[in-house]
Amino acid sequence: MKYTYQYKALPTTEIKLEINLWLRICQYWYNRQLGDRFDWWEHNRTSVDSCPLVASLPVLRDKPNYYSQKKYLPGLKKKPITVQWSGEELDLSRVPANTLQEVCKRVDKAFERFIAGDSSGNRSGKPRFKAQSRYRSFVVEGAGLELYSCSVGGKYLYVKVPKIGVIKIRSHRHLPDGATIKQLQFIKKNDGWFVNLRLEDTTVPVSNADIIPNWENSLGMDAVLHEDDYLATSEGFKLLSLKVLRKSQHKLTRISQKKNARKRGSKARRKLAKREGKQHQHIARCRKDFQYKTAHKLVRTGKKVFFHEDLNLKGLSKRNAPKQDENGAFIPNGQASKSGLNLSWSDAAFGQFFQLLGHIAGKAGAVVIAKNPAYTSQLLAYRDEVIFTDCSIREYWDDNLNLWVDRDINAAINILRVGLDIFPTIKRCKGGITIVGSITDDTSKEVLHILGCATLRERNI
């Protein structure tokens, strides 16, 4: 298995100057390739609705791709290149060929997604030229990378990079025994340089397709996003949320307002922009730390299969469509209240959490599977009856069983049932919801036991 560890780099002043130069050269090479592709795009296509009747056809050229642009590198490395607008000279021969070829891959991937879409058919926006503040990383790979661990107490690691030398990094995390380094990535952040070590460990299995999910080795999870709850599990537990963006919103707003009041290009504005970036970095790191701890807590339960909702996060955080009256005037559309919900979805970052959970579970020999959550929040898990028809209904009292049913835990159990393929088939007709093919009675005993234990814990009985 291949995975990545990130460490704080402690380079010397000479090494800092060198890697900053490498970053500037990679930025120039990225923008040059992107400009070449835009030039081909403009001269080799004409819009159908704006084609003139009489026009001279330009000399058509082949479409630039990864291989054709990579062939320019040997000629560009022969002598330094002078940047026209700034007058600076850049020597591309100082950067390894593998690093510059990786920049070619980034350009090719960005442009292909713009004109053709990705593997899912989703097209992205037009790629932009990278300014110094937007181009912050480059990759070094090859046989010249070597990793050493010879510091007192194991506090530091040393990595040897071709054409740079030995770089000292802070070892806050032990490297697994037997892991070999395959790739190194330098990342420039607000508080210094960081390195991503791409490691390969043959002792960790790559896939776990032979796991057969059942009621004992599987866990269902429901994204709650209500008050202080983050996740609800099919074991009857709820995990608390962090809401780091909500807690830091006032600090971020105050810094942003001060920055916007300063003149563009001024030293005060640049200082406040750096301060704003550090605040964003603090929020992102707190969120990721919370997600890692939550994911490890779930994996330590010993479950081998984790089922979660396949959420449409883009649609959930989308703005409401505008509304107009008969005279064409815009009327309230509920966006004022929806904006707070959109912020909560962004603060929770469930997409990032489920991705991290998949990485951590894979190293532990488990799998994470996304399932369609249709009707899982409405149907009772132990009886074929639709109860939670409104989001305001958070609990249900069953008179026959003298039982409180929590909406979120009930939904998590239903997601587990969907993953185990024991959720009833539901058809929606004009008269309402029709349940067919029900096998709820087979698991009602286990479901009632989970709900009963959850009630006792919540009521402190």
Secondary structure, DSSP 8 states (H G I E B T S, - for coil): -EEEEEEEE---HHHHHHHHHHHHHHHHHHHHHHHHHHHHHHHS---GGG--SS-----------HHHHHTTHHHHTSS-EE-TTT--EE-GGGS-HHHHHHHHHHHHHHHHHHHT--TTS----------TTT--EEEEESTT-EEE--SGGG-EEEEEETTTEEEEEE--S---TT-EEEEEEEEEETTEEEEEEEEE-TTS-S--TT----TTTEEEEEEEEETTEEEEETTS-EEE---HHHHTHHHHHHHHHHHHHS-TT-HHHHHHHHHHHHHHHHHHHHHHHHHHHHHHHHHTT--SEEEEE---HHHHT-----EE-TTS-EE--SHHHHHHHHHHHHHH-HHHHHHHHHHHHHHTT-EEEEE--TTTTTB-SSSS-B---STT--EEEETTTTEEEEHHHHHHHHHHHHHTT-S-EEEEETTEEEEES--GGGTHHHHHHHHHHHHHHHHT-
